[in-house]
Structures are given as C-alpha cells and as structure tokens.
Amino acid sequence: MTGPAFLLFAATLLWGFWGFANKRAVMLAHPLHVQWAYALPFALSIPVFWWLARRAAPGVIPSAEGVAWAAGAGASTIAGLLCLLFALRVTSASTAIAVTSAYPLVAMLFLAVTGAEPLTPRRLVGCAIVVAGLVVLQWQPAAAPSATAAAMR
C-alpha cells in the first residue's frame, strides 16, 4: 500500500483512535477540560507548520482568503468537537462517532450548492447508503415489557 491509499488508511486508524481517546477523556474529565487539552497540541504545532510551509513554498505569501477559510474550518472544528464531547458523555462512542462521520454529506451539499463540485447520481446513491447506515445504527428494537409491568396489567 503506497501513496494516497496508505495515507488514507493511516488517517482512518488515527481517527479511530481519536474517537476512542475522546470517549475515554470525557468519561474521566469535563468536556471543557478535554477541549483545551485537545487544542494544546494544535497550538504547539503552529511554529512547526509555519516553518514547514516556508520550506515547502519559499517566497509564497499565503492567500488572505485561503487563511480566512482555514480559520473558519478551524472554528467549525472547535464547535463541532465541543458538541461531540458533550454527546460522548451520554451516548456510546460507536454511535456518536458514526453519526458525526457523516459530515462528508454536509460538505458535499455545501460543495454542490456553491457549484464547486457536482452532485452526481452516484454521489446521491452514496448519500442514501450513508443515511440508511445511520438509521440502522440509531434503530433500537422496542424493549420487552418487564415482569413487573406485565404483572400490573
């Protein structure tokens, strides 16, 4: 496995650990404490990424619009993660992570509405499959009546 396939496989494994680690974290600490601890490595990586960007593209001045979009993406990540951390305290990690992992559907809709990418029949079928998967994950059979409830009838 090489190139993009390896990178995507590695990202999937790392995000899987990310979900596991966040569930463990919110069970041991308040989500707001988890949030600042989560943000710390990002803050510490700023000088590293600045240095790497200058080496990879010397003399290139970052686009103000590109930086603004990146800042917006960062802000939405902070808000989305905070919502997820609070949800993880009261629901299973497998369900919460699966539901939030459907974010590409939202991105696909934004991209289609802005004309950045077409919404093809194949993508629509993919969306339907993802939504069906979410329904299956959320579906819980009705609980059987307890012996006490049956005796009260």
VMD Tcl script that draws the C-alpha trace (Angstrom):
set ca {
  {0.00 0.00 0.00}
  {1.54 3.29 -1.09}
  {0.70 6.92 -1.73}
  {-2.82 8.15 -1.02}
  {-4.12 4.68 -0.06}
  {-1.56 4.39 2.74}
  {-2.22 7.94 3.91}
  {-5.99 7.39 3.97}
  {-5.57 4.08 5.81}
  {-3.30 5.77 8.37}
  {-5.77 8.66 8.77}
  {-8.61 6.19 9.34}
  {-6.64 4.33 12.02}
  {-5.63 7.58 13.70}
  {-9.20 8.91 13.63}
  {-10.40 5.62 15.07}
  {-8.01 6.10 17.98}
  {-9.15 9.74 18.15}
  {-12.75 8.61 18.76}
  {-11.68 6.06 21.37}
  {-9.41 8.57 23.14}
  {-12.10 11.26 23.22}
  {-14.63 8.86 24.76}
  {-12.11 7.86 27.43}
  {-11.24 11.52 28.04}
  {-14.83 12.71 28.58}
  {-15.51 9.83 30.94}
  {-12.58 11.00 33.09}
  {-12.74 14.80 32.67}
  {-15.28 17.51 31.84}
  {-15.66 18.18 28.08}
  {-14.35 21.74 28.50}
  {-11.16 20.41 30.10}
  {-10.88 17.87 27.31}
  {-11.31 20.65 24.74}
  {-8.38 22.74 25.97}
  {-6.19 19.65 26.33}
  {-7.17 18.66 22.78}
  {-6.27 22.12 21.46}
  {-2.84 22.19 23.11}
  {-1.02 20.03 20.50}
  {-2.51 22.18 17.74}
  {-1.24 25.36 19.36}
  {2.19 23.83 19.84}
  {2.32 22.74 16.20}
  {1.85 26.26 14.79}
  {5.58 27.08 14.61}
  {6.32 23.68 13.08}
  {3.73 24.08 10.33}
  {4.81 27.67 9.70}
  {8.41 26.51 9.27}
  {7.39 23.57 7.03}
  {5.23 25.83 4.85}
  {8.09 28.29 4.38}
  {10.40 25.43 3.36}
  {7.86 23.77 1.04}
  {6.84 27.01 -0.69}
  {9.54 29.63 -0.12}
  {8.52 33.14 -1.08}
  {4.83 32.25 -1.39}
  {2.61 34.64 0.52}
  {-0.45 32.90 1.98}
  {-3.72 33.95 0.39}
  {-5.77 36.05 2.82}
  {-8.94 34.36 1.57}
  {-7.37 30.91 1.98}
  {-6.29 31.74 5.53}
  {-9.79 33.06 6.30}
  {-11.40 29.84 5.04}
  {-8.91 27.78 7.06}
  {-9.72 29.83 10.18}
  {-13.43 29.22 9.56}
  {-12.75 25.50 9.20}
  {-10.82 25.60 12.47}
  {-13.64 27.42 14.26}
  {-16.19 24.89 13.00}
  {-13.90 22.08 14.16}
  {-13.72 23.58 17.65}
  {-17.50 23.99 17.88}
  {-18.23 20.58 16.35}
  {-15.76 18.83 18.63}
  {-17.24 20.51 21.69}
  {-20.71 19.28 20.69}
  {-19.29 15.78 20.16}
  {-17.51 15.76 23.52}
  {-20.70 16.62 25.39}
  {-22.63 13.99 23.39}
  {-19.98 11.35 24.18}
  {-20.75 11.71 27.88}
  {-24.28 10.42 27.35}
  {-24.11 8.10 24.33}
  {-21.92 5.32 23.02}
  {-18.75 6.31 21.21}
  {-19.51 3.99 18.31}
  {-22.85 5.69 17.66}
  {-21.61 9.25 18.22}
  {-18.55 8.80 16.02}
  {-20.56 7.07 13.29}
  {-23.15 9.85 13.20}
  {-20.58 12.64 13.11}
  {-18.59 10.74 10.49}
  {-21.42 11.51 8.09}
  {-20.06 15.08 7.80}
  {-18.95 14.45 4.20}
  {-22.65 14.54 3.28}
  {-22.88 18.07 4.63}
  {-19.66 19.04 2.86}
  {-20.98 17.51 -0.37}
  {-24.14 19.61 -0.11}
  {-22.14 22.81 0.51}
  {-19.92 21.98 -2.47}
  {-22.92 21.28 -4.71}
  {-24.79 24.43 -3.67}
  {-21.73 26.60 -4.34}
  {-21.03 24.85 -7.64}
  {-17.59 23.67 -6.52}
  {-18.45 20.00 -7.19}
  {-21.37 18.39 -8.99}
  {-23.96 16.34 -7.12}
  {-23.99 13.28 -9.39}
  {-26.40 10.33 -9.27}
  {-23.57 8.16 -7.93}
  {-22.97 10.59 -5.06}
  {-26.70 10.74 -4.31}
  {-26.79 6.93 -4.07}
  {-23.78 7.09 -1.74}
  {-25.60 9.64 0.42}
  {-28.66 7.38 0.59}
  {-26.49 4.44 1.68}
  {-24.83 6.53 4.41}
  {-28.21 7.78 5.67}
  {-29.52 4.19 5.69}
  {-26.48 3.16 7.72}
  {-27.13 5.93 10.23}
  {-30.75 4.81 10.57}
  {-29.60 1.24 11.22}
  {-27.13 2.43 13.86}
  {-29.76 4.55 15.60}
  {-32.54 1.98 15.44}
  {-33.21 0.13 18.66}
  {-35.88 -2.52 18.99}
  {-38.65 -1.82 21.47}
  {-37.77 -3.09 24.91}
  {-39.66 -6.16 26.06}
  {-42.09 -5.41 28.88}
  {-40.63 -6.13 32.29}
  {-42.12 -8.79 34.56}
  {-43.31 -6.04 36.91}
  {-45.12 -4.19 34.12}
  {-46.72 -7.43 32.91}
  {-47.93 -8.27 36.44}
  {-49.54 -4.82 36.77}
  {-51.84 -5.42 33.77}
}
mol new
graphics top color blue
foreach p $ca { graphics top sphere $p radius 0.5 }
foreach p [lrange $ca 0 end-1] q [lrange $ca 1 end] { graphics top cylinder $p $q radius 0.2 }
display resetview
